[in-house]
């Protein structure tokens, strides 16, 4: 049986006029309920490490009184409030084209039981959004029991090394080519799709640029934020995107954003700084009482270095590794830290779990040899099992950091993180760098990513040469037939 609450965000089947009292019953699907979300955050500093609790709540917006000649709309009945609590540092669930890579909602629950915050990058989902749809973004993506964060850039995708952002737009790289996203266009998308939280687009750069270009990109980011804020619905919390190509430009961007009104939180998107040092000093101007989502700090070591700068991190690295057959092993204390290529023949007869002692569903049910077999046969279950394992490892790793902060004084917790960083950089760092450089890309300014980014998609599809080749072939055939007949 489907409850009334389950129907609240489903599309409308009947687009006709409202049903008169006493007429035939209305369509089964109820009209989408207008909602608003609230973001609250409690944090404390343990030494230099941030530890907090992020609370998200969604409530229905009361509809105006309906005409006595019509049935009251479904939105007139307040829906039960949906709330979620996320302990930080924590993990946000990355999506691409509105779905979690390699997973359904059921398999995601095996890896992360409570995916409270879903990152929906506009850049990778623009082409998946239909021109017309009567429901919300949650109903389209079937995310009724999760909170949606509408970000501008897909931080895990290779980006144009020198994106040509303009004064009134930012370039977004989609599967159909480069597109221009303006403040008006972004506001229209937010109004139409009603995400729980919206992150303002930014002029993000990844390649080597001059100080003048970097400073201008920050100015354009601030301009995009200022133009977007008055256009966005008052019911949608807004996260400001903080970007820069150096600590100095990042500090400039943060200092200006800190003075803007109506900012509920921050998104850190600085791919050129993703593999560097701690960014906490460059973000000192930001309000410490507002949550920070580090969309571009994707690798475990980058997360660990920036526990004083950010509260939420993306799970994109877990899916990127799984897509290429890699299993991620993380342990804050004495366990194994490694990245293994399960598509390698060395695991063909290995009947041990992906990681001995791991409590994830994939390790409890299957072996390395079975995953090797699935990858060797190009069975999608292999990537799914690796994604389950990798997401669980990232989530458990951040949970162990939270436990270390809670059970130790600041210096002891920082010492545990620093000791882990030393081991990880020694044992995994070179292999991770090779994988990121040569295999994944991940939107970082590395050799392979830069090469992929220089292959700029065209705004218009180039004219195909197939028809010209066919015409030339037909012409030769006719000439041969004419010669033989003579």
C-alpha positions as CSV (number, residue, x, y, z in Angstrom):
1,X,0.0,0.0,0.0
2,X,1.3,3.5,-0.8
3,X,0.9,6.1,1.9
4,X,-0.1,9.7,1.4
5,X,3.4,10.7,2.3
6,X,4.9,8.5,-0.4
7,X,2.7,10.3,-3.0
8,X,3.6,13.8,-2.1
9,X,6.4,14.3,-4.5
10,X,5.1,12.0,-7.3
11,X,4.2,13.6,-10.7
12,X,0.7,14.7,-11.5
13,X,-1.1,12.4,-13.9
14,X,-4.0,14.8,-14.6
15,X,-3.0,18.2,-15.8
16,X,-6.6,19.3,-16.4
17,X,-8.7,21.7,-14.4
18,X,-9.4,21.1,-10.7
19,X,-12.0,18.6,-9.9
20,X,-15.4,19.9,-8.7
21,X,-16.9,18.7,-5.5
22,X,-19.0,15.7,-6.2
23,X,-17.3,14.9,-9.5
24,X,-15.1,11.9,-10.2
25,X,-12.3,11.4,-7.7
26,X,-9.0,13.1,-8.5
27,X,-6.0,11.4,-10.0
28,X,-4.1,8.9,-7.9
29,X,-0.9,10.9,-7.8
30,X,-1.0,14.0,-5.6
31,X,0.4,17.4,-6.7
32,X,4.0,18.0,-5.5
33,X,4.2,19.6,-2.1
34,X,6.1,22.9,-1.9
35,X,8.7,22.5,0.8
36,X,11.4,24.5,2.5
37,X,14.6,23.2,4.2
38,X,16.5,24.6,7.2
39,X,20.1,24.1,8.0
40,X,21.5,24.3,11.5
41,X,25.0,23.4,12.6
42,X,26.7,23.0,16.0
43,X,30.4,22.7,16.1
44,X,33.4,22.8,18.4
45,X,37.1,22.9,17.8
46,X,39.2,20.2,19.4
47,X,42.7,21.6,18.9
48,X,42.7,22.6,15.2
49,X,40.1,19.9,14.3
50,X,36.4,20.7,13.6
51,X,33.8,18.4,15.2
52,X,30.1,19.1,14.7
53,X,26.6,18.1,14.2
54,X,24.7,19.1,11.0
55,X,20.9,19.1,11.2
56,X,18.7,19.3,8.1
57,X,15.0,19.7,8.3
58,X,12.3,19.8,5.5
59,X,8.8,21.0,6.1
60,X,5.8,21.7,3.9
61,X,4.9,25.2,3.0
62,X,1.3,26.0,3.8
63,X,-0.7,26.5,0.7
64,X,-3.2,29.3,0.3
65,X,-6.9,28.6,1.0
66,X,-8.5,26.8,-1.9
67,X,-11.8,27.8,-3.6
68,X,-14.9,26.2,-2.0
69,X,-15.7,24.9,-5.4
70,X,-12.7,22.8,-5.6
71,X,-11.1,20.0,-3.6
72,X,-8.3,21.2,-1.4
73,X,-4.9,20.5,-3.0
74,X,-2.7,17.8,-1.4
75,X,-0.2,20.5,-0.4
76,X,-2.9,22.0,1.9
77,X,-2.3,19.1,4.3
78,X,1.0,19.6,6.1
79,X,3.3,16.7,5.6
80,X,5.4,15.2,8.4
81,X,8.7,17.0,8.8
82,X,11.7,15.1,7.5
83,X,14.9,15.6,9.5
84,X,18.4,14.2,9.4
85,X,21.4,14.6,11.7
86,X,24.9,14.2,10.3
87,X,27.9,13.9,12.5
88,X,30.9,15.7,11.1
89,X,33.5,15.2,9.8
90,X,31.2,13.2,7.6
91,X,30.5,11.9,4.1
92,X,28.1,13.4,1.5
93,X,26.9,10.9,-1.2
94,X,28.1,11.8,-4.7
95,X,25.8,11.4,-7.6
96,X,26.2,11.7,-11.4
97,X,23.3,12.2,-13.7
98,X,21.0,12.0,-10.6
99,X,22.0,8.5,-9.7
100,X,24.7,7.1,-7.4
101,X,27.3,5.4,-9.7
102,X,27.1,1.6,-9.7
103,X,24.4,1.6,-7.0
104,X,20.6,1.5,-6.4
105,X,19.1,2.9,-3.3
106,X,19.1,-0.6,-1.8
107,X,22.7,-1.3,-2.5
108,X,23.7,2.2,-1.2
109,X,22.0,1.3,2.1
110,X,24.4,-1.7,2.4
111,X,27.4,0.7,2.3
112,X,26.1,3.8,4.1
113,X,22.8,3.1,6.0
114,X,21.9,6.8,6.3
115,X,22.7,8.8,3.1
116,X,21.3,12.0,4.5
117,X,22.9,14.5,2.1
118,X,23.1,13.8,-1.7
119,X,25.4,16.0,-3.9
120,X,23.6,16.5,-7.2
121,X,26.1,18.4,-9.5
122,X,24.2,20.5,-12.0
123,X,27.1,20.0,-14.5
124,X,26.6,16.3,-14.8
125,X,22.8,16.3,-14.4
126,X,21.7,19.1,-16.7
127,X,21.2,16.7,-19.6
128,X,19.2,14.3,-17.4
129,X,16.7,17.0,-16.4
130,X,13.6,16.9,-18.7
131,X,12.2,20.1,-20.2
132,X,8.9,19.7,-18.4
133,X,8.2,17.7,-15.3
134,X,5.4,18.3,-12.7
135,X,7.4,17.1,-9.7
136,X,10.5,18.1,-7.8
137,X,14.1,17.1,-8.1
138,X,13.6,14.6,-5.3
139,X,10.7,12.9,-7.1
140,X,12.6,12.7,-10.4
141,X,15.7,11.1,-8.7
142,X,13.6,9.1,-6.2
143,X,15.3,10.8,-3.2
144,X,12.3,11.4,-1.0
145,X,14.0,10.5,2.2
146,X,17.3,12.2,1.5
147,X,18.4,15.9,1.4
148,X,19.5,17.2,-2.0
149,X,22.4,19.7,-2.5
150,X,22.3,21.3,-5.9
151,X,26.0,22.2,-6.7
152,X,27.2,23.8,-9.9
153,X,30.3,21.8,-10.9
154,X,30.9,18.1,-10.9
155,X,34.1,18.1,-8.9
156,X,35.0,14.5,-9.8
157,X,34.8,15.1,-13.6
158,X,37.7,16.3,-15.8
159,X,37.3,20.0,-16.4
160,X,38.5,22.4,-19.0
161,X,42.0,23.4,-17.9
162,X,41.3,27.0,-18.8
163,X,37.5,27.3,-18.6
164,X,36.5,30.6,-20.4
165,X,34.1,32.0,-17.7
166,X,32.5,35.3,-18.6
167,X,31.4,38.3,-16.7
168,X,27.8,37.2,-16.6
169,X,28.2,33.4,-16.8
170,X,30.3,30.4,-15.9
171,X,31.1,27.6,-18.3
172,X,29.8,24.2,-17.4
173,X,31.0,21.1,-19.1
174,X,28.2,18.7,-20.0
175,X,28.0,15.6,-22.1
176,X,26.6,17.7,-24.9
177,X,29.4,20.2,-24.8
178,X,30.2,23.4,-23.1
179,X,27.3,25.4,-21.8
180,X,26.9,28.9,-20.3
181,X,25.2,29.1,-16.9
182,X,24.0,32.5,-15.8
183,X,22.6,33.6,-12.5
184,X,19.1,33.9,-14.0
185,X,19.4,30.4,-15.5
186,X,20.6,28.9,-12.2
187,X,17.8,30.6,-10.3
188,X,15.2,29.3,-12.7
189,X,16.5,25.8,-12.3
190,X,16.3,26.1,-8.5
191,X,12.8,27.5,-8.6
192,X,11.7,24.7,-11.0
193,X,13.3,21.7,-9.2
194,X,13.2,22.9,-5.6
195,X,16.4,21.3,-4.2
196,X,16.7,21.4,-0.4
197,X,20.0,23.4,-0.6
198,X,21.5,25.3,-3.5
199,X,25.2,26.1,-4.0
200,X,25.8,29.2,-6.1
201,X,27.9,28.6,-9.2
202,X,31.5,29.7,-9.3
203,X,34.2,30.5,-11.8
204,X,36.4,27.6,-10.9
205,X,39.8,27.3,-12.6
206,X,42.1,24.2,-12.7
207,X,45.0,25.1,-15.0
208,X,48.0,27.4,-14.6
209,X,46.8,31.0,-14.8
210,X,48.3,34.4,-14.1
211,X,47.5,36.2,-10.8
212,X,45.3,38.6,-12.8
213,X,43.2,35.8,-14.3
214,X,42.9,34.1,-10.9
215,X,41.8,37.4,-9.2
216,X,39.3,38.1,-12.0
217,X,37.8,34.6,-11.5
218,X,37.2,35.3,-7.8
219,X,35.6,38.6,-8.7
220,X,33.3,36.8,-11.1
221,X,32.5,34.2,-8.5
222,X,31.4,37.0,-6.1
223,X,29.5,38.7,-8.9
224,X,27.6,35.4,-9.6
225,X,26.8,35.0,-6.0
226,X,25.5,38.6,-5.7
227,X,23.3,38.2,-8.8
228,X,21.9,34.9,-7.7
229,X,21.0,35.7,-4.1
230,X,18.0,38.0,-4.8
231,X,16.7,35.7,-7.5
232,X,16.7,32.5,-5.5
233,X,13.6,31.4,-3.5
234,X,13.6,32.5,0.1
235,X,12.7,29.0,1.1
236,X,16.0,27.5,-0.3
237,X,19.1,27.7,1.9
238,X,22.1,29.0,-0.1
239,X,25.7,27.7,0.2
240,X,28.3,30.1,-1.2
241,X,31.1,28.5,-3.3
242,X,34.6,29.4,-2.2
243,X,37.2,29.0,-4.9
244,X,40.8,30.1,-5.8
245,X,43.9,28.9,-7.4
246,X,46.2,29.8,-4.5
247,X,45.9,30.3,-0.8
248,X,45.9,34.1,-1.4
249,X,43.0,34.0,-3.9
250,X,41.1,31.6,-1.7
251,X,41.6,33.9,1.3
252,X,40.3,36.8,-0.8
253,X,37.2,34.9,-1.9
254,X,36.5,33.7,1.7
255,X,36.9,37.2,3.1
256,X,34.4,38.7,0.7
257,X,31.9,35.9,1.0
258,X,31.9,36.2,4.8
259,X,30.3,39.6,4.5
260,X,27.4,38.4,2.3
261,X,23.9,38.0,3.8
262,X,21.7,34.9,3.7
263,X,24.6,32.4,3.5
264,X,23.7,29.1,5.2
265,X,27.0,27.3,4.5
266,X,30.0,27.0,2.2
267,X,31.2,24.8,-0.6
268,X,34.9,24.6,-1.0
269,X,35.8,24.0,-4.7
270,X,39.5,24.7,-5.4
271,X,40.9,21.8,-7.5
272,X,44.4,23.3,-7.9
273,X,44.7,23.2,-4.1
274,X,43.1,19.8,-3.6
275,X,46.4,17.8,-3.1
276,X,48.3,20.5,-1.3
277,X,48.6,21.6,2.3
278,X,46.0,22.4,5.0
279,X,43.7,25.2,3.7
280,X,42.5,26.2,7.1
281,X,44.5,29.4,7.3
282,X,43.1,30.6,3.9
283,X,39.5,30.1,5.2
284,X,39.9,31.9,8.5
285,X,37.5,34.7,7.5
286,X,34.5,32.3,7.1
287,X,32.0,32.0,9.8
288,X,33.0,28.9,11.9
289,X,29.4,28.3,12.9
290,X,28.3,27.5,9.3
291,X,28.9,24.1,7.7
292,X,31.5,23.6,5.0
293,X,31.4,21.0,2.2
294,X,34.7,20.3,0.5
295,X,33.6,19.2,-2.9
296,X,37.1,19.1,-4.4
297,X,39.0,17.5,-1.6
298,X,38.4,13.9,-2.8
299,X,41.3,11.7,-1.7
300,X,41.6,10.4,1.9
301,X,44.9,12.3,2.6
302,X,43.4,15.6,1.4
303,X,40.4,15.0,3.7
304,X,42.7,14.3,6.7
305,X,44.8,17.4,6.0
306,X,41.8,19.7,6.0
307,X,39.9,18.5,9.1
308,X,40.2,22.0,10.4
309,X,38.9,23.5,7.2
310,X,35.9,21.4,6.3
311,X,33.0,19.4,7.8
312,X,31.7,17.3,4.9
313,X,33.6,15.5,2.1
314,X,32.5,13.9,-1.1
315,X,32.3,10.1,-1.7
316,X,33.3,10.5,-5.4
317,X,36.8,8.9,-4.9
318,X,35.1,5.7,-3.8
319,X,33.1,5.4,-7.0
320,X,35.9,6.5,-9.3
321,X,38.2,3.8,-7.9
322,X,35.4,1.2,-8.2
323,X,34.8,2.2,-11.9
324,X,38.4,1.1,-12.6
325,X,38.5,-2.0,-10.5
326,X,40.2,-0.7,-7.4
327,X,39.5,-1.5,-3.8
328,X,40.3,1.1,-1.1
329,X,41.5,0.0,2.3
330,X,41.7,2.6,5.1
331,X,42.6,2.3,8.8
332,X,43.3,5.3,11.1
333,X,45.2,3.1,13.6
334,X,47.1,-0.2,12.9
335,X,45.2,-1.7,10.0
336,X,46.0,-1.8,6.3
337,X,46.0,1.3,4.1
338,X,46.2,0.3,0.4
339,X,44.6,0.6,-3.0
340,X,44.4,-2.8,-4.7
341,X,43.6,-3.4,-8.4
342,X,41.1,-6.3,-8.2
343,X,41.3,-6.7,-12.0
344,X,44.9,-8.0,-11.6
345,X,45.5,-11.7,-12.2
346,X,47.2,-12.0,-8.8
347,X,43.7,-12.2,-7.2
348,X,42.3,-14.9,-9.6
349,X,42.4,-17.6,-6.9
350,X,42.4,-15.4,-3.7
351,X,39.5,-16.6,-1.6
352,X,39.9,-14.0,1.2
353,X,37.6,-11.0,1.6
354,X,38.4,-7.7,-0.1
355,X,39.7,-6.7,3.3
356,X,39.9,-9.1,6.3
357,X,38.1,-7.6,9.2
358,X,36.0,-5.2,7.1
359,X,32.4,-5.2,8.1
360,X,30.9,-4.1,4.8
361,X,28.4,-6.4,2.9
362,X,30.8,-7.1,0.0
363,X,33.5,-8.4,2.3
364,X,31.0,-10.4,4.4
365,X,29.5,-12.2,1.3
366,X,32.2,-12.3,-1.4
367,X,35.9,-12.9,-2.1
368,X,38.6,-11.2,-4.1
369,X,38.6,-14.1,-6.6
370,X,34.8,-13.6,-7.2
371,X,35.2,-9.9,-7.7
372,X,38.2,-10.6,-10.1
373,X,35.9,-13.0,-12.0
374,X,33.1,-10.3,-12.3
375,X,35.5,-7.7,-13.5
376,X,37.1,-10.1,-15.9
377,X,33.7,-10.8,-17.4
378,X,32.7,-7.1,-17.3
379,X,29.8,-7.9,-15.0
380,X,28.4,-4.8,-13.4
381,X,28.1,-6.5,-10.1
382,X,31.9,-6.3,-9.7
383,X,31.8,-2.5,-9.8
384,X,28.8,-2.5,-7.4
385,X,30.6,-4.7,-4.8
386,X,33.7,-2.5,-5.1
387,X,31.6,0.7,-4.7
388,X,29.9,-0.8,-1.6
389,X,33.3,-1.6,-0.1
390,X,34.9,1.7,-1.0
391,X,32.1,3.9,0.3
392,X,32.0,1.9,3.6
393,X,35.8,2.3,4.0
394,X,35.6,6.1,3.5
395,X,32.6,6.4,5.8
396,X,34.2,4.2,8.5
397,X,37.5,6.1,8.2
398,X,35.7,9.4,9.0
399,X,33.8,7.7,11.8
400,X,37.1,6.6,13.3
401,X,38.4,10.2,13.1
402,X,35.3,11.4,14.9
403,X,35.8,8.8,17.6
404,X,39.4,9.8,18.0
405,X,38.4,13.5,18.4
406,X,35.7,12.5,21.0
407,X,37.9,10.3,23.1
408,X,41.1,12.2,23.0
409,X,42.2,15.7,23.8
410,X,43.0,17.9,20.8
411,X,46.7,17.2,20.7
412,X,46.2,13.4,20.9
413,X,43.6,13.4,18.1
414,X,45.8,15.6,15.9
415,X,48.8,13.3,16.6
416,X,46.7,10.2,15.5
417,X,45.8,12.0,12.2
418,X,49.3,13.1,11.6
419,X,50.7,9.6,12.2
420,X,48.1,8.2,9.8
421,X,49.0,10.8,7.2
422,X,52.7,9.8,7.4
423,X,51.9,6.1,7.0
424,X,49.5,6.8,4.1
425,X,51.9,9.0,2.2
426,X,54.6,6.4,2.6
427,X,52.5,3.3,1.8
428,X,49.8,4.5,-0.6
429,X,50.8,8.0,-1.7
430,X,52.9,7.0,-4.8
431,X,50.3,4.5,-6.0
432,X,47.5,6.9,-5.4
433,X,49.3,9.6,-7.4
434,X,49.8,7.2,-10.3
435,X,46.2,6.2,-10.3
436,X,44.9,9.8,-10.1
437,X,47.4,11.0,-12.7
438,X,47.1,8.1,-15.2
439,X,43.7,6.6,-14.6
440,X,41.1,8.7,-12.8
441,X,41.7,12.3,-13.6
442,X,39.1,13.4,-10.9
443,X,39.1,16.9,-12.3
444,X,42.6,17.6,-10.8
445,X,45.2,19.5,-12.8
446,X,47.3,16.5,-13.5
447,X,48.9,15.4,-16.8
448,X,46.2,13.0,-17.9
449,X,43.3,15.2,-16.7
450,X,44.8,18.2,-18.4
451,X,45.1,16.2,-21.6
452,X,41.5,15.1,-21.4
453,X,40.4,18.6,-20.6
454,X,42.2,20.1,-23.6
455,X,39.9,18.0,-25.9
456,X,37.2,20.7,-25.6
457,X,33.7,19.6,-26.5
458,X,32.2,21.7,-29.2
459,X,29.2,23.9,-28.7
460,X,27.9,22.4,-31.9
461,X,28.4,18.9,-33.1
462,X,31.0,18.8,-36.0
463,X,29.7,17.9,-39.4
464,X,30.0,14.2,-40.0
465,X,32.3,13.1,-42.9
466,X,30.4,9.8,-43.4
467,X,28.0,11.3,-46.0
468,X,30.9,12.8,-48.0
469,X,32.8,9.5,-48.0
470,X,29.7,7.6,-49.1
471,X,29.2,10.1,-52.0
472,X,32.8,9.7,-53.1
473,X,32.5,5.9,-53.0
474,X,29.3,6.0,-55.1
475,X,31.0,8.3,-57.6
476,X,33.9,5.9,-58.0
477,X,31.5,2.9,-58.4
478,X,29.6,4.7,-61.2
479,X,32.8,5.6,-63.0
480,X,34.0,1.9,-62.8
481,X,30.6,0.7,-64.2
482,X,30.7,3.3,-67.0
483,X,34.2,2.2,-68.0
484,X,33.3,-1.5,-68.0
485,X,30.2,-0.9,-70.2
486,X,32.3,1.0,-72.7
